[in-house]
Amino acid sequence: MKNFQTKRYICHRTIPALLAAVILLAACSGNVGTRPSDECAQGRDIANQELQDAKIKGFSGTIAWSKAASLLTAAEIQRQLERYPSCIDKVRRARLYIRESQR
Protein backbone atom coordinates (compact mmCIF):
# COMPACT_ATOMS: atom_id res chain seq x y z
CA MET A 1 0.00 0.00 0.00
CA LYS A 2 2.87 2.34 0.70
CA ASN A 3 4.14 2.03 -2.88
CA PHE A 4 0.76 3.20 -4.24
CA GLN A 5 0.75 6.25 -1.95
CA THR A 6 4.29 7.22 -3.03
CA LYS A 7 3.39 7.03 -6.73
CA ARG A 8 0.26 9.06 -6.13
CA TYR A 9 2.22 11.72 -4.24
CA ILE A 10 4.81 11.97 -7.01
CA CYS A 11 2.06 12.23 -9.61
CA HIS A 12 0.36 15.08 -7.74
CA ARG A 13 3.64 17.01 -7.59
CA THR A 14 4.72 16.28 -11.14
CA ILE A 15 1.56 17.32 -12.98
CA PRO A 16 1.50 20.91 -11.65
CA ALA A 17 5.23 21.28 -12.35
CA LEU A 18 4.77 20.05 -15.93
CA LEU A 19 1.78 22.32 -16.40
CA ALA A 20 3.79 25.30 -15.16
CA ALA A 21 6.62 24.43 -17.56
CA VAL A 22 4.21 24.21 -20.51
CA ILE A 23 2.66 27.58 -19.66
CA LEU A 24 6.09 29.17 -19.32
CA LEU A 25 7.22 27.82 -22.67
CA ALA A 26 4.00 28.97 -24.34
CA ALA A 27 4.42 32.46 -22.91
CA CYS A 28 7.97 32.68 -24.19
CA SER A 29 7.24 31.46 -27.69
CA GLY A 30 6.54 34.90 -29.18
CA ASN A 31 8.98 37.35 -30.75
CA VAL A 32 10.85 37.92 -27.51
CA GLY A 33 14.21 38.72 -29.10
CA THR A 34 12.91 40.75 -32.02
CA ARG A 35 13.10 44.50 -31.72
CA PRO A 36 10.32 46.49 -33.41
CA SER A 37 12.83 48.11 -35.78
CA ASP A 38 14.06 44.68 -36.89
CA GLU A 39 10.54 43.32 -37.23
CA CYS A 40 9.59 46.31 -39.38
CA ALA A 41 12.63 45.98 -41.64
CA GLN A 42 12.41 42.20 -42.00
CA GLY A 43 8.67 42.26 -42.62
CA ARG A 44 9.08 45.01 -45.20
CA ASP A 45 11.78 43.05 -47.03
CA ILE A 46 9.63 39.91 -47.11
CA ALA A 47 6.55 41.83 -48.23
CA ASN A 48 8.50 43.58 -51.00
CA GLN A 49 9.72 40.19 -52.26
CA GLU A 50 6.16 38.83 -52.17
CA LEU A 51 4.96 41.93 -54.03
CA GLN A 52 7.59 41.42 -56.73
CA ASP A 53 6.66 37.73 -57.01
CA ALA A 54 3.01 38.70 -57.44
CA LYS A 55 4.01 41.21 -60.13
CA ILE A 56 5.96 38.53 -62.00
CA LYS A 57 2.93 36.23 -61.84
CA GLY A 58 0.81 38.95 -63.46
CA PHE A 59 -1.16 40.19 -60.46
CA SER A 60 0.19 43.76 -60.54
CA GLY A 61 -2.96 45.14 -62.17
CA THR A 62 -5.26 44.30 -59.27
CA ILE A 63 -6.54 46.83 -56.78
CA ALA A 64 -5.30 44.70 -53.88
CA TRP A 65 -1.77 44.69 -55.36
CA SER A 66 -1.87 48.50 -55.67
CA LYS A 67 -3.07 48.86 -52.08
CA ALA A 68 -0.22 46.61 -50.91
CA ALA A 69 2.34 48.66 -52.84
CA SER A 70 1.00 51.87 -51.29
CA LEU A 71 1.07 50.40 -47.81
CA LEU A 72 4.68 49.29 -48.25
CA THR A 73 5.65 52.79 -49.35
CA ALA A 74 3.91 54.18 -46.26
CA ALA A 75 5.64 51.54 -44.11
CA GLU A 76 9.02 52.71 -45.37
CA ILE A 77 8.16 56.28 -44.39
CA GLN A 78 7.07 55.10 -40.93
CA ARG A 79 10.36 53.19 -40.60
CA GLN A 80 12.36 56.30 -41.43
CA LEU A 81 10.37 58.26 -38.86
CA GLU A 82 11.04 55.45 -36.33
CA ARG A 83 7.33 54.78 -35.88
CA TYR A 84 7.85 51.04 -35.81
CA PRO A 85 4.42 49.87 -34.57
CA SER A 86 2.79 51.75 -37.45
CA CYS A 87 5.33 50.29 -39.88
CA ILE A 88 4.67 46.74 -38.64
CA ASP A 89 0.90 47.28 -38.96
CA LYS A 90 1.23 48.54 -42.54
CA VAL A 91 3.49 45.63 -43.49
CA ARG A 92 1.00 43.11 -42.09
CA ARG A 93 -1.88 44.74 -43.94
CA ALA A 94 0.17 44.88 -47.14
CA ARG A 95 0.91 41.16 -46.94
CA LEU A 96 -2.83 40.48 -46.57
CA TYR A 97 -3.52 42.51 -49.73
CA ILE A 98 -0.74 40.67 -51.56
CA ARG A 99 -2.35 37.34 -50.73
CA GLU A 100 -5.75 38.75 -51.71
CA SER A 101 -4.40 39.92 -55.06
CA GLN A 102 -3.41 36.37 -55.97
CA ARG A 103 -6.88 34.89 -55.44
N, C-alpha and C positions, 0 to 999 in steps of 0.2 A: 504494500500500500504506500509505503514511503516513496518508492520510485515514481509512482503516478503523481504524487503531490509535487515532487521536484520538477518533473516535466511540465506540469501545469503552471508552476511558478515561473519557470524559464519562459514559457510561451507567453504569459501575461506581461513579462518585462520586454520580450523581444518585439512583439507586435507594435507597441507604441514607439519603440526606438526606430523600427523600420519605417513606420508611418512618418515620423518626424524627418527621417533622412530623405524620403521621397518628396515630401513637401519642400524641404530645403533645396533639393536639386531642381524641382520644378520652378521655384522662385528665382533661381539663379540661371535659368536657361535662356533668358532674354539677351538683348544686346548690351551686356554689362560693360564690356571693354570698348565699345564703339562710341567715340565722341560724336556729337551732332554734326560738327564740321566734316568729319570723315564720312558719316552716313549720307550727308547731303552730296558730297563729291562722288562717292562710290555709286549712289543711286542715280545721280545725273549721268554718269558715264555709262552705266548699264542701260538706262532709258534711251540715251542717244544712240547706242548700238542697236537697241530694239527698233527705234524709229527708222534708222537707216536700213535695217533688214526689211521692215515693212515697206519702205520706199522701193527697195529692189524687187520685192514681190508684187509691186504694182498697186499698193494700197494708199499711195500718197495723195490721191485725189479725193479721199473721203473727208467728211467734216470732222470725224473723230481724230483722224491723223493730223489735221490742221490744228485742232484744239490741243493735241498733245505737243505739237511743235511749239505752239504759243506758250504753253505751260512750262516747257523746258527752258525757253528763253527767259521767262519770268523767274524761274528757279535760279538761273545763273545770276540774275540781278540780285536776288535775295541772298545768294551765297556771297557775292561781292560786298553786300551791305552787312554781312555777318548776321543775318536773320535766319539762322539755320532751321528752326522749327517750321517756318513758312516755306523754306526751300524744300525740306523733306516732304511736306504736305503736297506741294506742287508736283514734285517728282512722282509721288505715289498716284496722284490723280492722272498725271500724264501717262503712266504705265497702264492704268485702267483704260484710258482712251486708245492707247496703242493696241491693246488686246481687242477692244471693241471694233477698231478699224479693220481688223482681220477676220471678222465674222461674216 
